[in-house]
Amino acid sequence: MRLNKLFASMLLVGASYSGTALAATFEPFNVTDIQVQGLQRVALGAALLNLPVKVGDRVDELKLQQAIRALYASNNYEDIQVSHDKGILIVQVKERPTISEITFDGNKDIKDEQLQESLDGSGVKVGESLDRTMLTGIEKGLQDFYYGVGKYGAKVTAEIVNLPRNRVELRLKFKEGFAADIRQINIVGNTVFSDEELISMLELKDYVAWWDLFGERRYQKQKLQADLEKIKAHYQNQGYIRFKETSTQVAMTPDRKGLYITINIDEGEPYKVKKVNITGDLMGREQLLKALNPIKEGDTYNAGEVTFTEGLYSKYLGRFGYAYPEVKTYPEIDDKTHEVTLNINVNPGKRVYVRNINFAGNTITKDEVMRRSLRQYEGAWLNSQLVEQSKENLNRLGYFETVDTETIKVPGTDDLVDVDFKVKEQPSGSFNAGVGYGSGTGVSLQFGVQQSNFLGTGNQAGININTNKYSKNASISYTNPYWTKDGVSLGGSIFWNKFDYGQANLEAYKNQAYGLALTSGFPINEYNRINGGIGFRHNTLSSLSPTEQTNRFKNIYGLGDSDQLSFNNFDLTLGWYRSSLNRGTFPTNGSSQRLNAKVTAPGSDIQYFKLDFDTNFYLPLTRDHKFVFLARARAGYGNGYGKTNDNDNILPFWENYYSGGSTTLRGFKSNTVGPRSFYLLRGTEPCPDPSGSGCGIPTDPTQIQVTSGRTIGGNAIATASLEVIFPIPFLDEAYSNSVRSSVFVDAGSVWDTEFDYDSYRNLPASEFAKIADYSDPGRYRASYGLSVQWLSPMGPMIFSLARPIQEYSDDDTEVFSFNIGKTF
């Protein structure tokens, strides 16, 4: 005898036999064997595992119903038929088809990835089985997704295309329609704050000015929910603890293209803080926790301050290894006196220790290089402050675009965690190159190579072989920042260069030099470092023009009219560097200061010193650090010390300061801002020898003529810049850490403190007028413009458009410039 029973579809939870017919014909039986027929994708073992019936079981009506429910619950079948024949339980199944492909057609406003995320929430994925009964739900879910972004005319149709081997393609077709614009936002029930004030806080807008290129009036459900929270937070931060949003209506126009939003609120009354109680396990630090509490009795209740205090306590406990404290505030509200008693309960939980510190994403940088920057150690208790300090130290290295940390509980324990650092590396090498163009100056080019993370060791190495129309140089440098485990650095360099200043739009002379240097650095603390060094340099100068400045230098050292000069100098350097910047490249917060001193050792051919100081301050203007204010300043001074031939020594002219260029004073050609050289000539007859031989100041000053030369620089400099850094519009968020822009104002001055302007007053007035007072620091230049920085694979690039706002008639200006190898 064979008995077949057909059950209802999977949508009837706990599918059952047909009532009275089953009762009349069904008889319990003992299972001697089980056969599952119709399987294609599902393995027989998996099917039997889901079947709560085994050989030898006695099966009655209830047992069969439970078996069928269990099979449907596996979500593998769309139809199940059960029969038995002489004790053999026969299960005939029709498997659900497998989704082989999901395609989207017609969606323009919403990306495929966003739609797929919405489907993932319903378990609709490639490789999963398809429940055909869910198609209507899928269509409705995606349609609601469109409604959430304001497209109320959207239509979604789901189609199934059958494929071989019980596979299907799910095709989703969209007609998006137009997004509904917000016609008007109304707020009802407000008396304390005006409609304008409250609406101005909202992200949703019912009005966009014509000049607001990025504004829109599109409705989005998620934005509305966020805006309601903003209104609530605004009131509760002003003491209105009983504030309520009673209802919100979103009404659509008949053409489904416009919306009216009405927000009904109940403001309540403002409340004061009556008392603050701190309870719980305070670990003997009750007085300190009270001192940290910013909320005082009599203050207006502020929900934001309450949240801040909870976070402050949690952060404080995190410094002592309590990684998961519970800090909750329970308010006691007195509606008669309009006062609130705040009960802050502190439960530090269990102290947590660090088992392992792991790194991910560093394909070039070695783990040991990153580990030596950490201040949180394995085996110690977890200290949130030290973890954050470790993150900042990794950022300051300049090797990584982003650094993220995550604390993960160790399974099976309640007092151990792993700390994971995930980094995204960025180019740490750069081409030290620059290109500029200006009217009358043409194109300038520089080129070089530098690696600040050599082979992932964290060591700095450079091999430069550069040449252009005015410069040839070669150098090898290497620095180990961790020569000792305590962070003492050691480095050295060897160099050779030949520079034709005349070809570089500077005063004409040639300088050939070679030398070597040894440097070392000593950390004082996390933010401060002392550097020192010793070096040797040999200079050979030739083709000197007989300018007043070069003649003054030669006269002091008794060099006469020699056309070629050679000097051997031993340099001693000492510097201090402080940095609290949050990143090594593209910082957005913190400051840095650098003070360097250089002096030639006694016994050197020339005795002089130089002092240089520069500083940078970054102040984020927004919480996400996308808008940042930057202030930069630089000051430098150099001079001679001691006497030669009873003359006070001065700073040699080839050590002079210059300004101008894409990283100092934009809008002016590189190294052209500063005092200019000039010549004193006999009447209209120039010197017969370019070296200056035979040229002297005539006894009759009325016969002297002044001829201006090119920039020769000065022994003092002061520059400053103010900038507002902002993200580039329309640029993908993924590039926010590698590209940014700024508007700026630059100003600076270079002058010569040893220049004696008054000594030339006996010249004819027309000639004296050709000489500027180069000892005056008030001869400043200024410019403004727009700059774009890009952390390219070749290194940092700066592109600048600038226009001078304070200049002099003989200045060399340029509108566009770019530089490779340095950032601000």
C-alpha positions in Angstrom: 0.0 0.0 0.0 1.4 3.4 -1.0 0.1 6.6 0.7 1.1 10.1 -0.7 0.6 13.3 1.2 1.1 16.7 -0.4 1.7 19.6 2.0 1.2 23.3 1.6 3.9 25.8 0.4 6.8 27.0 2.5 4.9 30.2 3.3 2.5 28.2 5.6 4.7 27.9 8.6 4.6 24.3 9.9 3.0 23.0 6.7 0.3 20.5 7.6 -1.7 17.7 5.9 -5.2 18.3 4.6 -7.3 18.1 7.9 -10.0 15.4 7.9 -8.7 13.4 4.9 -5.4 12.9 6.7 -7.0 11.8 9.9 -9.1 9.3 8.1 -6.3 7.6 6.1 -3.1 8.1 8.0 -1.8 5.2 10.2 1.5 5.4 12.3 4.4 3.2 11.0 7.9 2.2 11.8 10.6 3.6 9.5 12.7 0.9 7.9 14.5 3.1 5.4 14.6 6.8 4.2 14.8 7.9 0.6 15.2 11.5 -0.5 14.5 12.1 -4.2 15.0 15.1 -6.3 18.3 16.4 -4.8 20.6 18.3 -7.2 22.6 20.8 -5.2 22.0 19.7 -1.7 24.0 16.7 -0.5 22.1 13.7 0.7 23.9 13.9 4.1 22.9 17.5 4.5 19.3 16.6 3.7 19.2 13.7 6.2 20.8 15.9 8.8 17.9 18.4 8.6 15.3 15.6 8.8 14.4 14.8 12.4 13.4 11.2 11.6 15.8 8.2 11.8 15.5 4.6 10.7 13.8 2.7 13.5 11.6 5.7 14.6 7.9 5.3 14.8 6.2 8.1 12.8 2.9 9.5 13.5 1.1 12.5 12.0 2.8 15.0 14.4 6.2 13.6 13.7 5.8 14.0 10.0 4.6 17.6 10.4 7.7 18.4 12.4 9.9 16.7 9.8 8.4 18.8 7.0 8.8 22.0 9.0 12.4 21.2 9.6 13.1 20.6 5.9 11.4 23.9 4.9 13.4 25.7 7.7 16.6 24.8 5.9 15.6 27.2 3.1 16.8 24.7 0.5 13.4 23.6 -0.9 10.4 25.2 -2.5 8.2 22.1 -2.6 8.2 18.9 -0.4 6.1 15.7 -0.9 6.2 12.9 1.7 5.0 9.3 1.2 5.7 5.9 2.6 5.6 2.4 1.2 6.0 -0.6 3.5 7.9 1.3 6.1 10.1 3.2 3.6 9.8 6.9 4.1 10.0 8.6 0.7 10.7 12.4 0.6 10.3 14.0 -2.8 11.8 17.5 -2.9 12.1 20.3 -5.4 15.1 22.4 -4.6 15.0 26.2 -4.7 17.1 27.5 -7.6 20.5 29.0 -6.9 21.1 32.6 -7.8 23.8 32.6 -10.4 23.8 36.3 -11.2 22.1 39.5 -10.1 21.9 42.3 -12.6 20.6 45.9 -12.2 19.2 47.8 -15.1 18.0 51.5 -15.2 19.5 52.6 -11.9 21.5 55.8 -12.4 21.0 57.7 -9.2 21.9 54.8 -6.9 25.0 52.7 -7.5 24.9 48.9 -7.9 26.9 48.5 -4.7 24.3 50.4 -2.6 21.5 48.3 -4.1 23.4 45.1 -3.4 23.9 46.1 0.2 20.1 46.5 0.5 19.6 43.0 -0.9 22.3 41.5 1.3 20.2 42.4 4.3 17.5 40.1 2.9 19.9 37.3 2.2 19.6 37.7 -1.6 23.1 37.0 -2.8 24.9 35.2 -5.7 25.4 31.6 -4.6 22.4 31.6 -2.3 19.1 29.9 -3.0 16.2 32.0 -4.2 12.8 32.0 -2.5 10.4 32.9 -5.3 7.7 34.0 -2.9 10.0 36.8 -1.7 10.1 38.6 -5.1 7.3 40.9 -4.1 9.1 41.7 -0.9 12.4 42.3 -2.8 10.6 44.7 -5.1 9.0 46.6 -2.2 12.2 46.7 -0.2 14.1 48.3 -3.1 11.3 50.6 -3.9 11.3 51.8 -0.2 15.0 52.3 -0.6 14.3 54.7 -3.4 11.6 56.4 -1.3 14.2 56.9 1.4 16.2 59.2 -1.0 13.2 61.1 -2.2 12.3 59.3 -5.4 8.7 58.6 -4.9 8.0 57.9 -8.5 10.4 55.0 -8.6 9.2 51.5 -9.8 11.1 48.3 -9.4 10.4 45.0 -11.3 12.1 41.7 -10.5 12.4 39.1 -13.2 13.7 35.5 -13.1 15.6 33.9 -16.0 15.9 30.2 -15.6 19.3 28.7 -16.4 20.6 25.1 -16.7 21.3 23.1 -13.5 18.6 24.7 -11.5 20.2 28.1 -11.6 18.5 31.5 -12.2 19.5 35.0 -13.1 17.7 37.7 -11.0 17.1 40.8 -13.1 16.1 43.9 -11.3 14.7 46.7 -13.6 14.3 50.3 -12.3 12.4 53.3 -13.4 13.8 55.9 -11.1 11.7 58.9 -12.0 12.5 62.3 -10.5 13.5 63.1 -6.9 11.0 65.0 -4.9 12.2 68.4 -3.8 11.3 69.9 -0.4 8.9 72.7 -1.0 8.6 73.9 2.6 9.7 72.9 6.1 7.5 73.9 9.0 8.2 73.7 12.7 5.2 74.0 15.0 5.3 74.5 18.7 8.5 76.5 19.0 8.6 79.7 21.0 12.1 79.8 22.4 14.0 79.5 19.1 12.7 80.9 15.8 11.9 78.9 12.7 14.9 80.4 10.9 17.3 79.4 13.7 16.1 75.9 13.9 15.8 75.3 10.1 19.3 76.7 9.6 20.7 73.8 11.6 19.0 71.2 9.4 20.8 69.4 6.6 17.6 69.2 4.7 16.8 72.5 3.0 13.7 74.0 1.5 15.6 76.9 -0.1 19.0 76.9 -1.8 20.6 80.2 -2.9 21.5 80.6 -6.5 25.2 80.8 -5.7 25.2 77.6 -3.6 26.5 75.2 -6.2 26.5 72.2 -3.9 23.2 72.8 -2.2 20.1 70.7 -2.9 16.5 70.4 -1.7 16.2 66.6 -2.1 14.4 64.8 0.6 16.1 61.8 2.3 14.6 59.9 5.1 17.9 59.3 6.9 18.7 63.0 6.8 15.3 63.8 8.3 16.0 61.4 11.2 19.4 63.0 11.8 17.9 66.5 11.6 15.3 65.6 14.3 18.1 64.5 16.5 19.9 67.8 15.9 16.8 69.7 17.0 16.4 67.5 20.1 20.1 67.9 21.0 19.9 71.7 20.5 17.1 72.0 23.0 18.5 69.6 25.5 21.9 71.3 25.4 20.0 74.5 26.4 18.3 72.9 29.4 15.1 71.6 27.9 15.4 68.1 29.2 11.6 67.4 28.6 11.8 68.4 25.0 9.8 66.1 22.7 9.2 65.7 19.0 5.6 64.9 19.1 5.0 64.0 15.4 6.4 64.6 11.9 4.4 64.6 8.8 5.8 64.3 5.3 3.1 65.3 2.7 3.5 64.8 -1.0 2.1 67.0 -3.7 -0.3 65.3 -6.2 2.3 65.2 -8.9 4.7 63.3 -6.4 7.5 65.8 -7.2 7.2 68.0 -4.1 7.2 67.5 -0.3 6.0 69.5 2.7 7.6 68.6 6.0 5.9 69.5 9.3 7.7 68.9 12.6 5.6 69.3 15.7 7.5 69.8 19.0 6.9 70.3 22.6 9.7 72.5 24.1 9.0 72.1 27.7 10.8 74.3 30.3 14.5 74.9 31.0 16.0 72.9 33.9 19.0 73.6 36.2 21.4 71.1 37.7 20.5 70.6 41.4 23.3 68.2 42.3 25.8 65.8 40.7 26.4 62.5 42.4 29.2 60.2 41.4 28.6 56.6 42.5 29.9 53.1 41.7 33.4 51.6 42.0 35.5 54.8 42.1 38.7 52.9 42.9 39.7 55.4 45.6 39.8 58.2 43.0 36.5 60.0 44.0 38.1 63.4 44.5 39.9 63.2 41.2 36.8 62.2 39.4 34.9 65.0 41.0 37.6 67.4 39.9 37.4 66.2 36.3 33.6 66.7 36.2 32.9 69.9 34.2 29.2 70.0 35.4 28.6 72.3 38.4 25.5 72.8 40.6 23.4 75.6 39.3 24.5 75.1 35.7 21.8 74.9 33.0 21.3 71.3 32.1 23.2 70.4 29.0 22.9 66.9 27.5 26.1 67.4 25.5 28.0 68.1 28.7 26.6 64.9 30.2 27.7 62.8 27.3 31.1 64.5 27.3 31.5 63.8 31.0 30.7 60.1 30.5 33.3 59.9 27.7 35.8 61.8 29.8 35.5 59.3 32.6 35.6 56.3 30.2 38.8 57.7 28.7 40.3 58.3 32.1 39.6 54.8 33.2 41.0 53.5 29.9 44.4 54.9 30.9 44.5 52.3 33.7 43.6 49.2 31.7 39.8 49.4 32.1 39.1 49.1 28.4 35.3 48.5 28.7 34.0 50.7 31.5 30.3 51.4 31.9 29.6 55.0 32.8 25.9 55.9 32.8 24.0 58.9 34.0 20.6 58.6 35.6 18.8 61.9 35.9 16.3 62.6 38.6 13.9 65.2 37.3 12.0 67.5 39.6 9.2 69.0 37.5 8.1 71.3 40.3 11.4 73.1 40.8 12.6 72.5 37.3 15.8 70.9 38.6 17.8 67.8 37.7 19.9 65.7 39.9 22.5 63.8 37.9 23.6 60.4 39.2 26.7 59.3 37.4 27.4 55.6 38.0 30.9 54.4 37.3 31.6 50.7 36.7 35.2 50.3 35.6 34.8 46.5 34.9 37.8 44.3 34.8 41.3 45.5 34.0 42.4 44.3 30.6 45.9 43.3 29.4 47.3 43.3 25.9 48.2 39.9 24.6 49.4 40.7 21.1 50.0 43.8 19.0 49.4 43.1 15.3 50.1 45.1 12.1 48.4 44.9 8.8 48.8 46.8 5.5 52.6 47.4 5.8 53.9 45.6 2.7 57.1 47.7 2.6 57.7 49.0 6.2 59.0 46.3 8.5 57.2 45.4 11.7 60.2 46.3 13.8 60.2 49.9 12.4 56.6 50.3 13.4 57.0 48.5 16.7 59.7 50.9 17.9 57.3 53.8 17.5 54.8 52.2 19.9 54.2 53.3 23.5 51.7 50.6 24.3 53.5 47.3 25.0 52.5 43.7 24.9 51.9 42.1 28.4 51.1 45.5 29.9 47.6 46.6 30.8 45.7 48.4 28.0 46.2 52.2 28.2 44.0 54.1 25.8 46.3 57.1 26.0 49.4 55.1 25.0 47.5 53.5 22.2 46.6 56.9 20.9 50.1 58.1 21.3 51.4 55.1 19.4 49.0 55.9 16.6 50.2 59.5 16.4 53.8 58.3 16.4 53.1 56.1 13.4 51.4 58.9 11.6 54.4 61.2 12.2 56.7 58.8 10.5 55.3 60.0 7.2 55.2 56.5 5.7 51.4 56.0 6.0 48.4 57.7 4.4 46.1 56.4 7.2 46.6 54.6 10.5 43.7 52.9 12.3 43.6 51.0 15.5 41.2 48.4 16.8 41.0 46.6 20.2 39.8 43.0 19.9 38.8 40.8 22.8 40.5 37.5 22.9 37.9 34.7 22.7 37.3 32.8 25.8 38.8 35.4 28.2 37.5 38.5 29.8 40.9 40.2 30.6 42.9 39.9 27.4 42.8 41.9 24.1 44.8 42.2 20.9 45.5 45.6 19.6 45.5 45.7 15.8 47.1 48.6 13.8 46.0 48.8 10.2 47.9 51.1 7.9 47.7 52.3 4.4 51.2 53.0 3.0 52.0 56.0 0.9 55.1 56.8 -1.2 58.0 57.6 1.2 60.4 58.4 -1.5 60.3 61.5 -3.7 61.8 63.1 -6.7 63.2 66.4 -5.4 62.2 68.4 -8.5 60.6 71.7 -9.4 59.3 73.5 -12.4 58.3 77.1 -12.7 57.3 79.6 -15.3 57.0 83.4 -15.3 57.0 86.3 -17.7 60.6 87.2 -18.5 62.0 84.3 -16.6 61.2 81.3 -18.7 61.2 77.7 -17.4 63.3 76.4 -14.5 63.9 72.8 -13.6 65.4 70.9 -10.7 65.6 67.1 -10.2 66.7 64.7 -7.5 65.8 61.5 -5.6 65.3 60.9 -1.8 64.0 57.8 0.1 62.9 58.3 3.7 62.0 54.6 4.3 64.8 52.8 2.6 63.8 49.2 2.0 61.2 49.5 4.7 63.9 49.9 7.4 62.9 53.4 8.4 66.3 54.7 7.5 66.8 57.7 5.2 68.9 57.4 2.1 69.5 59.6 -0.8 71.5 59.4 -4.0 71.3 62.6 -6.0 72.8 63.2 -9.4 71.2 66.4 -10.7 72.0 68.7 -13.5 70.4 71.6 -15.3 71.5 74.8 -17.0 72.9 76.3 -13.8 73.6 73.5 -11.4 75.4 70.1 -11.3 75.6 68.2 -8.1 76.0 64.7 -6.7 75.5 63.5 -3.1 75.1 60.4 -1.1 73.5 60.5 2.3 72.3 58.0 4.9 70.7 58.3 8.3 69.7 55.7 10.8 67.1 57.3 13.1 67.4 54.4 15.6 71.2 53.9 15.7 70.5 53.0 19.3 67.4 51.5 20.7 66.8 54.7 22.7 66.3 56.7 19.4 69.8 58.2 19.0 70.3 58.8 15.3 73.5 58.8 13.3 73.9 59.8 9.7 76.4 61.1 7.2 76.7 62.6 3.8 79.2 63.3 1.0 78.6 65.9 -1.7 79.9 67.7 -4.7 78.3 70.6 -6.5 78.9 73.2 -9.1 76.6 76.2 -9.3 76.5 79.0 -11.8 74.6 81.7 -10.1 74.4 83.9 -13.2 72.4 81.2 -15.1 70.0 81.0 -12.1 69.0 84.6 -12.4 71.2 85.5 -9.4 74.3 87.7 -9.3 76.9 86.1 -11.6 79.6 84.0 -10.1 80.5 80.3 -9.9 80.9 78.2 -6.9 82.3 74.7 -6.8 82.2 72.8 -3.5 82.8 69.4 -2.0 82.6 68.1 1.5 81.3 65.7 4.0 79.2 65.8 7.2 78.4 63.6 10.2 75.2 64.2 12.2 73.6 62.7 15.3 70.3 63.3 17.1 69.2 62.7 20.7 65.5 62.5 21.8 64.6 64.6 24.8 61.0 63.3 25.1 58.1 62.4 22.8 58.0 65.8 21.1 61.5 67.3 21.4 64.8 66.4 19.9 68.4 67.8 19.8 70.5 67.4 16.7 74.2 68.1 16.3 76.9 67.6 13.6 80.3 68.4 12.3 81.3 68.9 8.7 84.0 70.0 6.3 83.4 72.1 3.2 85.8 73.3 0.5 84.5 76.2 -1.7 86.1 77.5 -4.9 84.6 80.7 -6.3 85.4 82.1 -9.7 84.2 84.6 -12.3 83.3 87.1 -9.5 81.6 90.2 -10.7 82.9 93.5 -9.2 79.7 94.3 -7.3 79.8 96.4 -4.2 78.8 93.4 -2.0 81.6 91.1 -3.4 84.2 93.9 -3.2 83.2 94.5 0.4 83.8 90.9 1.3 87.1 90.7 -0.6 88.3 93.9 1.1 87.6 92.6 4.6 89.6 89.4 4.0 92.3 91.2 2.0 91.6 89.2 -1.2 92.3 92.1 -3.6 91.1 91.7 -7.2 91.6 88.0 -7.3 89.2 86.3 -9.8 89.3 82.9 -8.0 89.0 82.3 -4.3 89.2 79.1 -2.3 88.2 78.4 1.3 88.3 75.5 3.7 85.7 75.6 6.5 84.8 73.2 9.3 81.2 73.6 10.4 79.6 72.8 13.7 75.8 72.6 13.9 73.4 72.3 16.8 69.6 72.2 16.4 66.4 71.7 18.4 63.3 70.3 16.9 59.8 70.0 18.4 56.7 68.5 16.8 53.2 67.7 18.0 51.9 67.3 14.5 49.3 64.5 14.1 50.9 63.3 10.8 54.3 63.4 9.1 52.7 64.3 5.8 49.7 66.5 5.2 49.2 67.3 9.0 45.9 68.8 10.1 46.6 69.4 13.8 49.4 70.4 16.1 52.6 72.5 15.6 56.3 72.1 14.9 59.3 74.3 15.6 62.8 74.1 14.4 65.9 76.1 15.6 69.2 75.5 14.0 72.6 77.1 14.7 75.6 76.8 12.4 79.1 78.2 13.1 82.4 77.7 11.4 85.0 76.4 13.8 87.9 78.7 14.9 90.8 78.2 12.4 88.5 78.0 9.4 89.3 80.3 6.5 86.1 82.2 7.1 84.5 82.8 10.5 80.7 83.2 10.5 77.5 81.9 12.1 73.9 81.4 11.1 70.7 81.1 13.2 67.5 79.8 11.6 64.0 79.3 13.2 60.8 78.2 11.5 57.4 77.2 12.9 54.1 75.8 11.7 50.7 75.8 13.5 47.8 73.7 12.2 44.4 74.4 13.7 41.4 72.3 12.5 38.4 74.4 11.8 36.0 71.4 11.7 35.8 68.2 13.7 36.6 66.0 10.7 39.8 68.1 10.0 38.7 68.8 6.4 39.1 72.5 6.9 42.3 73.6 8.6 43.9 76.9 9.3 47.7 77.0 8.9 50.1 79.7 10.1 53.8 79.5 9.1 56.7 81.7 9.9 60.5 81.7 9.3 63.3 83.9 10.6 67.0 83.7 9.9 70.1 85.7 10.7 73.8 85.3 9.9 76.9 87.3 10.3 80.6 87.0 10.8 82.4 86.8 14.1 85.9 88.0 15.0 88.1 90.3 12.9 90.4 89.9 9.9 92.9 92.6 9.1 91.2 94.8 11.8 87.9 94.5 9.9 84.8 93.0 11.4 84.0 89.7 9.6 80.7 89.5 7.7 78.6 86.6 6.4 80.0 85.4 3.0 77.7 86.3 0.2 77.2 82.7 -1.0 75.6 81.9 2.4 73.1 84.7 2.0 69.3 84.2 2.4 66.9 84.4 -0.6 63.2 84.0 -0.8 60.5 83.4 -3.5 59.2 80.2 -5.0 56.5 77.6 -4.6 57.3 76.8 -1.0 58.2 80.2 0.5 56.9 83.3 -1.2 54.7 82.3 -4.0 54.1 84.7 -6.9 57.8 85.5 -7.1 60.4 83.4 -8.9 62.4 81.1 -6.8 65.3 82.8 -4.9 64.9 86.2 -6.5 63.5 88.1 -3.5 66.3 89.9 -1.6 68.9 92.6 -1.9 70.3 93.1 -5.4 73.9 93.6 -6.3 75.0 96.9 -7.9 78.2 98.3 -9.5 79.9 101.7 -9.3 81.3 102.6 -12.8 83.5 105.5 -14.1 81.2 107.7 -16.1 79.7 105.7 -18.9 82.8 103.5 -19.3 82.4 100.0 -17.9 85.2 98.2 -16.2 87.6 96.8 -18.8 87.9 93.5 -17.0 84.8 91.5 -15.9 86.8 90.4 -12.9 86.9 93.9 -11.6 90.7 94.5 -12.2 91.4 98.1 -12.7 88.0 99.2 -11.5 88.0 101.6 -8.6 85.9 104.4 -7.2 87.0 107.6 -9.0 88.0 110.5 -6.8 85.3 112.7 -8.3 82.0 111.1 -7.1 80.0 113.1 -9.7 81.5 110.8 -12.4 80.3 107.6 -10.8 77.4 105.7 -12.3 75.3 103.0 -10.6 74.4 99.9 -12.5 72.0 97.4 -10.9 72.7 93.7 -11.0 70.8 90.6 -9.9 69.8 89.2 -6.6 72.6 88.5 -4.2 70.6 88.1 -1.0 71.0 89.3 2.5 72.0 88.1 5.9 68.5 88.3 7.5 65.1 86.9 6.5 61.6 86.9 7.8 58.6 85.3 6.1 55.1 84.3 7.1 52.1 82.6 5.5 48.5 82.3 6.4 46.4 79.6 4.7 43.1 77.9 4.9 43.3 74.3 3.7 40.1 72.7 2.3 39.1 69.6 0.4 38.9 69.8 -3.3 35.2 69.8 -4.5 33.9 66.8 -6.4 37.0 64.7 -5.5 36.3 61.2 -4.3 36.5 60.7 -0.5 39.2 58.0 -1.1 41.7 60.7 -2.1 41.1 63.0 0.8 44.3 62.0 2.5 46.5 62.4 -0.6 45.1 65.6 -2.3 44.1 68.9 -0.7 44.0 72.6 -1.6 44.4 75.9 0.1 44.0 79.6 -0.3 47.0 81.6 1.1 48.6 84.9 1.8 52.4 85.0 1.8 54.6 87.9 3.0 58.3 88.2 3.5 61.4 90.3 3.6 65.1 89.7 3.1 67.6 92.4 4.1 71.3 93.1 4.8 72.0 94.4 8.3 75.6 95.3 7.3 74.6 97.4 4.3 75.7 101.0 4.8 73.1 103.0 2.8 74.2 106.4 4.0 77.8 105.9 2.7 76.5 106.4 -0.8 74.8 109.7 -0.3 77.7 111.6 -1.8 76.8 110.1 -5.2 74.8 112.2 -7.7 71.1 112.3 -6.7 70.1 110.5 -9.9 72.6 107.7 -9.2 71.9 107.5 -5.5 68.2 107.0 -6.3 69.1 103.8 -8.1 70.3 102.2 -4.8 67.7 100.8 -2.5 68.1 100.7 1.2 68.8 97.0 1.5 69.3 97.3 5.3 65.6 98.1 5.6 63.5 95.1 6.7 60.4 97.0 5.7 61.0 96.3 2.0 58.7 93.3 2.1 56.8 91.5 -0.6 53.4 89.9 -0.4 51.1 87.7 -2.5 47.9 85.7 -2.5 46.7 82.7 -4.4 45.5 79.1 -4.6 47.6 76.0 -4.1 46.9 72.3 -4.7 49.0 69.6 -3.0 49.1 66.0 -4.3 50.9 63.1 -2.6 51.8 61.5 -5.9 53.7 58.2 -6.5 56.7 60.4 -7.4 56.4 62.3 -4.1 54.6 65.3 -2.8 53.7 67.9 -5.5 52.6 71.5 -5.0 50.9 73.4 -7.7 50.4 77.2 -7.1 48.6 80.0 -8.8 49.7 83.3 -7.2 49.5 87.1 -7.7 51.7 89.6 -6.0 50.0 92.3 -3.9 53.2 94.1 -2.8 56.2 94.1 -5.2 58.9 96.4 -6.5 59.6 97.3 -10.1 62.6 95.1 -10.5 61.1 91.9 -9.0 60.8 88.7 -11.0 57.2 87.5 -10.7 55.5 84.3 -11.9 51.9 83.3 -11.9 52.2 79.5 -12.0 54.7 77.2 -10.3 55.0 73.7 -9.1 57.4 71.8 -6.9 58.0 68.2 -6.2 59.5 66.9 -3.0 58.2 69.1 -0.2 54.8 69.7 1.5 53.5 72.1 4.1 
